[in-house]
Amino acid sequence: MAPSETNTSIGFPATFAPSDIVSACSPCPAGPAGAPLPRSVRVGGRVLEVAEGAIVLGDALGALRVALGGADAPSLEIGDLAIVEGAPAGGALASARLVERIAPRRPPRARAGAAAPPSSETERAIHRGRGAALARRAAALAAVRALFAERGFLEVETPSMVPSPGLDLHLDAFAVQAARPTFLITSPEYQMKRLLSGGVPRCFQLARCFRRGELGDRHNPEFTMLEWYRAFADVDEVMADTEAIVRRVAGALGADGTISAAGRQVRLEQPFPRISVGEAFARWAGVTADDAIALASRDEERFFRLLVDAVEPAIAALPHPVFLVDFPAPLASLARLKPSDPRVCERFELYVAGVELCNGFGELTDPIEQRARLLADQAARAAQGKPVYPIDERFLDALEEGMPPAAGNALGVDRLVALCLGAASIGDVLAFPHGWL
């Protein structure tokens, strides 16, 4: 249809913050520059307000005031679904008529207090602003994809069901009923490294990952991980990627070099400082750097207690992000040992306002050392009564084939978006957090 014809359908642009969504009215979109507005448009949505001769019609992304003639407005009730047709006028619809009313069998109840759980999908998505948050999350993902495209990365998708979910002592997987042992991924790491061995030099993935027993403000059993790898690169290049991603996402979500998180302002403009684990313990935990490194082998429980109780709170108080680097060798996981100091490994984590956002490695490529670590991980899991997952032999075969020197990172997308939006919980930026299923 031409723009001037009737029955042109329009939607509700995502232009409003959650607090504005009911009282504000989305402007009717125009056609191409200079083109006249259509004489009549047809719009469908949820009735959010009813007043004399008018309604507010909306969805999770915006709202529109509609002036109705005759007896149409009194016939509608809050919670109805309605289709109306009218003339665009000043960001509203004028002289509109009711085309169709759909009365739900169970209309959404009136809004509950903010402290109470939402009572309906309408309250959650519209009145509590979840739809607006999802629109902003989509903008963040688009910004991530654009950055990686600029840097020559290939976006990939690897399987969610795998023969081994990884053997990290602190991660538990969901088993899947299948003809052979199969698990939902805790990370796409093994398969993405197989792609590196096969000749894909730069790849990234926005992967759905699954971890059993993880639930809280910063955890959900199912979450989105941004994982990427650079062949023939080192951790400095991947840390530079990480800084760019944080800034790009913050910018896409409206932050101008600073984000508000946990009641304080965190500056993003300057390069993020790097501090070694040993130096951090010496500065904030009263343990020398050498003793901190040795402590990870001698008393891992005390090491982590000092990390959580002393080091992380001190980092959280800083007005800028911080990379924690050079973790003790026993915590290497799939990272290689640092050639200049094999007591530590090429592993880094980024903290922003006290939130651990990522876990990156200079990748281990030696198949013999990697097998030895995986066998040790299996033994440690068995000693603690945890499920012992199989070793992924095809991953080790790929290392045997020759995986190029590489660095990679795994970043929690939900955490980053929540931080940039000032949300208290990652559940605030998920379409369906675990508690709403």
Summary of the structure (lengths in Angstrom):
residues: 437
radius of gyration: 26.2
end to end distance: 40.9
largest distance: 82.0
contacts: 1390
relative contact order: 0.11
helix: 33%
strand: 29%
